[in-house]
Amino acid sequence: MTKQDNPFHTYVEDLFASLGRIRIRKMFGGAGVYSGEDMFALIDQDQIYVKSDDALKADLVEEGGQAFEWTNPSTGKTIIMSYVSLPVNALDDRDEASVWARKALDVAVQARRAKVKSPRRTTF
């Protein structure tokens, strides 16, 4: 899906323009928002969720953000993921949205680096 096919994706690209080039990739029922190799946000049902750690999640929730929940259609089990919706007032404010997006990108980069540093366990 190109951004011309989905006006909401164009809106998200404009909202996060200060981050430089981002790309949006379709995944499952939504889309991932990437800066380089790092997915820092996701789009689900025209809602934007940003990657969070515990501290960022607390800040976002305090501003009205809600954790992203996904229900496995096969098992019915609901999983709360490490993404939280942008506060409503950030949806129309590029500057505020960019602040949250940069924090989310920092979390995504740290998560990737932690994975790289973790030694793989081998079993015999």
Kinemage of the C-alpha trace (Angstrom):
@kinemage 1
@onewidth
@group {chain A} dominant
@subgroup {mainchain}
@vectorlist {calphas} color= white
{ca met a 1} P 0.000 0.000 0.000
{ca thr a 2} L 1.439 3.344 -0.950
{ca lys a 3} L 0.821 6.462 1.006
{ca gln a 4} L -1.424 7.675 -1.830
{ca asp a 5} L -3.693 4.705 -1.131
{ca asn a 6} L -4.171 5.607 2.520
{ca pro a 7} L -4.735 9.234 3.543
{ca phe a 8} L -4.156 8.366 7.208
{ca his a 9} L -0.646 7.148 6.394
{ca thr a 10} L 0.040 10.461 4.640
{ca tyr a 11} L -1.229 12.252 7.743
{ca val a 12} L 1.138 10.205 9.958
{ca glu a 13} L 4.088 10.964 7.672
{ca asp a 14} L 3.274 14.674 7.881
{ca leu a 15} L 2.790 14.512 11.658
{ca phe a 16} L 6.235 12.940 12.136
{ca ala a 17} L 7.995 14.932 9.377
{ca ser a 18} L 10.560 16.381 11.792
{ca leu a 19} L 12.044 12.890 12.236
{ca gly a 20} L 13.195 12.883 8.634
{ca arg a 21} L 12.375 10.056 6.283
{ca ile a 22} L 10.030 7.516 7.811
{ca arg a 23} L 8.365 4.602 6.120
{ca ile a 24} L 5.118 2.853 6.833
{ca arg a 25} L 4.833 -0.879 6.211
{ca lys a 26} L 1.636 -2.854 6.230
{ca met a 27} L 1.595 -5.590 8.855
{ca phe a 28} L -1.232 -7.776 10.096
{ca gly a 29} L -4.324 -5.544 10.192
{ca gly a 30} L -2.384 -2.324 10.712
{ca ala a 31} L 0.971 -0.813 9.827
{ca gly a 32} L 4.381 -0.265 11.383
{ca val a 33} L 6.051 3.156 11.331
{ca tyr a 34} L 9.832 2.986 10.909
{ca ser a 35} L 12.789 5.305 11.098
{ca gly a 36} L 15.652 3.378 9.551
{ca glu a 37} L 15.369 -0.176 10.853
{ca asp a 38} L 13.562 0.792 14.044
{ca met a 39} L 9.793 0.497 14.383
{ca phe a 40} L 8.825 3.290 16.755
{ca ala a 41} L 5.077 3.424 16.173
{ca leu a 42} L 2.194 1.403 14.848
{ca ile a 43} L -1.087 2.297 13.254
{ca asp a 44} L -4.231 0.349 14.025
{ca gln a 45} L -7.711 1.432 12.973
{ca asp a 46} L -6.534 5.005 12.287
{ca gln a 47} L -5.023 5.299 15.753
{ca ile a 48} L -1.314 5.969 16.363
{ca tyr a 49} L 0.523 4.049 19.074
{ca val a 50} L 4.168 4.740 19.952
{ca lys a 51} L 6.755 2.307 21.325
{ca ser a 52} L 7.172 2.708 25.072
{ca asp a 53} L 9.111 1.506 28.047
{ca asp a 54} L 7.672 1.720 31.570
{ca ala a 55} L 8.627 5.383 32.074
{ca leu a 56} L 7.322 6.586 28.708
{ca lys a 57} L 4.170 4.506 29.127
{ca ala a 58} L 3.476 6.207 32.467
{ca asp a 59} L 3.955 9.657 30.894
{ca leu a 60} L 1.696 8.833 27.947
{ca val a 61} L -1.030 7.335 30.144
{ca glu a 62} L -0.900 10.416 32.379
{ca glu a 63} L -1.630 12.501 29.256
{ca gly a 64} L -4.536 10.261 28.241
{ca gly a 65} L -2.779 7.607 26.157
{ca gln a 66} L -3.988 4.015 26.264
{ca ala a 67} L -1.986 0.805 25.969
{ca phe a 68} L -2.325 -1.131 22.731
{ca glu a 69} L -4.062 -4.453 23.258
{ca trp a 70} L -4.122 -7.234 20.717
{ca thr a 71} L -6.418 -10.233 20.889
{ca asn a 72} L -5.257 -13.428 19.245
{ca pro a 73} L -8.170 -14.514 17.055
{ca ser a 74} L -7.265 -18.192 17.454
{ca thr a 75} L -7.048 -18.315 21.234
{ca gly a 76} L -9.004 -15.244 22.299
{ca lys a 77} L -6.076 -14.314 24.557
{ca thr a 78} L -5.477 -10.553 24.903
{ca ile a 79} L -1.910 -9.274 25.010
{ca ile a 80} L -0.959 -5.783 26.185
{ca met a 81} L 1.914 -4.678 23.994
{ca ser a 82} L 4.650 -2.098 24.528
{ca tyr a 83} L 2.841 0.586 22.519
{ca val a 84} L 0.672 3.402 23.863
{ca ser a 85} L -1.599 5.740 21.917
{ca leu a 86} L -0.531 9.305 21.362
{ca pro a 87} L -2.377 11.777 23.571
{ca val a 88} L -5.290 13.399 21.727
{ca asn a 89} L -3.731 16.869 21.834
{ca ala a 90} L -0.614 15.550 20.037
{ca leu a 91} L -2.663 14.410 17.050
{ca asp a 92} L -3.024 17.971 15.758
{ca asp a 93} L 0.284 19.348 17.004
{ca arg a 94} L 3.375 18.361 15.012
{ca asp a 95} L 5.727 19.697 17.664
{ca glu a 96} L 4.143 17.695 20.466
{ca ala a 97} L 3.779 14.598 18.287
{ca ser a 98} L 7.467 14.864 17.387
{ca val a 99} L 8.490 15.008 21.047
{ca trp a 100} L 6.605 11.771 21.759
{ca ala a 101} L 7.871 10.170 18.538
{ca arg a 102} L 11.510 10.978 19.358
{ca lys a 103} L 11.103 9.447 22.814
{ca ala a 104} L 9.501 6.367 21.239
{ca leu a 105} L 12.320 6.120 18.702
{ca asp a 106} L 14.855 6.250 21.551
{ca val a 107} L 13.012 3.351 23.233
{ca ala a 108} L 12.998 1.377 19.962
{ca val a 109} L 16.729 1.959 19.402
{ca gln a 110} L 17.538 0.930 22.982
{ca ala a 111} L 15.443 -2.226 22.591
{ca arg a 112} L 17.265 -3.147 19.370
{ca arg a 113} L 20.672 -2.537 20.948
{ca ala a 114} L 19.731 -4.643 23.966
{ca lys a 115} L 18.822 -7.522 21.637
{ca val a 116} L 22.147 -7.212 19.816
{ca lys a 117} L 24.108 -7.264 23.084
{ca ser a 118} L 22.250 -10.250 24.531
{ca pro a 119} L 24.252 -13.414 23.938
{ca arg a 120} L 22.361 -16.250 22.360
{ca arg a 121} L 21.796 -19.230 24.561
{ca thr a 122} L 22.658 -22.558 23.126
{ca thr a 123} L 21.236 -25.811 24.322
{ca phe a 124} L 22.903 -29.154 24.023
